[in-house]
Amino acid sequence: MHVACKPNILYFGTPVALLSTLNEDGTANLAPMSSTIFVSWRALLGLQANSKTVENLRRTGEMVINMASVDLVAAVDKLAKTTGTEVVPDDKLARGFRYEKHKFETAGLTPVPSETIAPPRVLECPIQLEALLVAERPLDEGGPLEGFLTTFEMRVHRIHVDDTILMDGHADRIDPDKWRPLIFNFQQFYGLGPKAYHSTLGEIPEELYKTPDMLEAAA
């Protein structure tokens, strides 16, 4: 029986990413998030507007979207209630957040240089997407959420993939049986179970999904 319901959050199960951006002094900020979707080689991110990530992204226009695998859950959780904003916003204080400048060290993760942008990648993440800012769009423009939440369209510029999760015999295909993303599901961490069913869409060659914006990406 269905009933009317008003959940305070709508995290129905989305992949966790670690967003690396560059601070004013050249150090790196690293923030976990799970409000993102991918359309072609574009990422759409939903972020709290007063975060250090947003501040850095507005200033530099660059970030790395590091996709976390399930085995990185402990490292991600070490960052969960930290912020790179020195004066912690009141709403984050109420949730138990604390200021932390040295995010990589806190999580026990390793920064490695990117190839086309300044922010570093996370070595331990099997998938790393160097991305450039295309546009920012306020959420709920003219409404009560404007200024609190915002969205960013990012253009993926270069992708790095751990070769252990590539499909055998394919240089440009990620094997869904090998890639185990970390999933955030109503404030709890989960992994994926076994494949539920054979998809007829999986019979379509991936090349047929290629879009013109891939031509703008770095070679």
C-alpha positions in Angstrom: 0.0 0.0 0.0 1.4 3.4 -1.0 1.1 6.3 1.4 1.9 10.0 1.0 5.3 10.7 2.4 7.7 13.7 2.8 11.3 12.4 3.2 13.7 15.1 4.2 16.3 13.8 1.7 16.0 12.1 -1.6 19.2 10.0 -1.8 17.7 7.1 -3.6 21.1 5.6 -4.3 23.8 7.6 -6.2 27.5 7.1 -6.7 30.0 8.8 -4.5 32.6 11.2 -6.0 35.5 13.0 -4.4 35.8 16.5 -5.8 39.3 17.9 -5.9 39.8 21.6 -6.4 42.6 24.1 -5.8 42.6 26.5 -2.9 43.9 30.1 -3.1 47.3 29.1 -1.7 47.8 26.2 -4.2 46.9 23.4 -1.8 44.1 21.0 -2.7 40.7 20.7 -1.2 38.9 17.3 -1.4 35.1 16.9 -0.8 32.9 13.9 -1.0 29.5 14.3 -2.7 26.8 12.2 -4.3 24.5 14.7 -6.0 25.7 14.2 -9.6 24.5 12.8 -12.9 26.4 12.3 -16.1 25.0 13.1 -19.5 27.4 12.2 -22.3 30.7 13.8 -21.3 29.0 16.3 -19.1 28.6 16.1 -15.3 25.8 18.0 -13.5 26.7 18.6 -9.9 24.4 19.8 -7.1 26.4 21.6 -4.3 25.8 23.7 -1.2 26.7 27.2 -2.3 28.7 28.2 0.7 31.2 25.3 0.4 34.9 25.5 -0.3 34.5 23.4 -3.4 32.1 26.0 -4.9 34.3 28.9 -3.9 37.3 27.2 -5.6 35.4 26.2 -8.7 34.0 29.6 -9.2 37.5 31.1 -9.0 39.4 28.5 -11.1 36.8 26.8 -13.3 38.5 23.4 -12.8 38.0 20.2 -10.8 38.7 16.5 -10.8 35.7 14.3 -10.3 37.2 11.2 -8.7 34.8 8.3 -8.6 35.2 6.3 -5.4 35.0 2.5 -5.4 33.4 0.6 -2.5 36.8 -0.3 -1.0 37.4 3.4 -0.3 34.4 3.7 2.0 36.6 4.3 5.1 38.6 7.1 3.5 35.4 8.7 2.2 33.8 8.6 5.6 36.8 10.3 7.2 35.9 13.4 5.0 32.2 13.2 5.5 31.9 15.8 8.2 34.8 18.0 7.3 34.8 21.3 5.4 37.6 23.4 3.8 35.8 26.6 4.8 37.7 28.0 7.8 34.6 29.7 9.3 32.3 26.7 9.4 28.7 27.7 8.3 26.1 27.5 11.0 24.1 24.8 9.2 27.2 22.6 9.0 28.1 23.3 12.6 24.7 22.1 13.6 25.4 18.8 11.8 28.8 18.3 13.5 31.1 19.5 10.7 34.6 20.8 11.5 37.2 22.7 9.5 40.0 20.6 7.9 42.5 22.1 5.6 44.5 18.9 4.9 41.9 16.7 3.3 44.1 14.2 1.5 46.1 13.6 4.6 42.9 13.3 6.7 41.5 10.6 4.4 44.9 8.8 3.9 44.6 9.4 0.1 47.3 10.3 -2.4 47.3 13.4 -4.7 48.8 12.9 -8.1 49.1 15.6 -10.8 46.4 16.0 -13.4 47.4 16.2 -17.1 45.2 19.1 -18.4 44.1 21.0 -15.3 45.7 22.2 -12.0 43.8 20.3 -9.2 45.2 16.9 -8.4 43.6 13.5 -9.0 43.1 10.9 -6.2 45.4 8.0 -7.0 43.3 5.5 -5.2 40.1 6.2 -7.1 39.8 3.9 -10.1 38.1 6.5 -12.3 39.3 10.2 -12.4 37.7 12.8 -14.6 39.4 16.1 -15.3 36.7 18.6 -15.9 36.1 22.3 -16.8 33.3 24.5 -15.7 30.7 25.3 -18.4 28.0 27.0 -16.4 26.6 27.6 -13.0 22.8 27.7 -12.5 21.2 28.6 -9.2 18.7 26.0 -7.9 15.2 27.3 -7.2 16.0 30.7 -8.8 13.7 33.3 -7.1 12.7 30.8 -4.4 13.8 30.0 -0.9 16.7 27.7 -1.9 18.3 30.3 -4.1 21.8 31.1 -2.7 21.8 28.0 -0.6 22.1 25.3 -3.3 23.5 25.6 -6.8 24.3 23.4 -9.8 27.3 23.3 -12.1 27.6 21.9 -15.5 31.1 20.4 -16.0 32.7 19.3 -19.3 34.8 16.3 -18.9 38.2 17.0 -20.5 40.2 13.8 -19.8 39.4 10.5 -18.2 41.8 8.2 -16.4 40.7 4.6 -15.7 42.5 1.9 -13.7 43.2 -0.8 -16.3 42.0 -3.5 -14.0 38.3 -2.4 -14.5 38.5 -2.2 -18.3 36.6 -4.8 -20.3 38.8 -7.5 -21.7 39.9 -6.7 -25.3 38.5 -3.1 -25.1 40.7 0.0 -24.4 37.8 2.3 -24.0 35.1 0.3 -22.2 34.6 0.0 -18.4 33.5 -3.5 -17.4 30.4 -3.2 -15.1 31.3 -6.5 -13.6 34.7 -5.2 -12.5 33.7 -1.6 -11.5 32.3 -1.5 -8.0 31.1 2.0 -7.2 30.5 3.3 -3.7 26.8 4.1 -3.4 25.2 6.6 -1.0 21.7 5.5 -0.2 19.7 7.6 2.4 22.8 8.6 4.3 24.3 5.1 4.3 27.1 3.5 2.2 26.4 0.5 0.0 28.0 -1.4 -2.8 26.3 -3.0 -5.8 25.0 -6.5 -5.8 25.3 -9.0 -8.7 23.7 -8.0 -12.0 20.0 -8.2 -11.7 19.1 -9.0 -15.3 20.5 -8.9 -18.8 19.8 -5.5 -20.4 18.8 -5.4 -24.1 20.4 -1.9 -24.2 23.7 -3.6 -23.4 23.5 -5.2 -26.8 23.9 -1.8 -28.5 27.6 -0.9 -29.3 28.8 1.9 -27.0 30.2 3.7 -30.0 26.7 4.5 -31.1 26.3 6.7 -28.0 29.3 8.9 -28.9 28.3 12.6 -28.9 30.0 15.6 -30.5 31.2 17.1 -27.2 33.7 14.2 -26.9 35.6 16.0 -29.7 36.2 18.9 -27.3 37.9 16.7 -24.8 41.7 16.4 -24.6 43.3 13.8 -26.8 
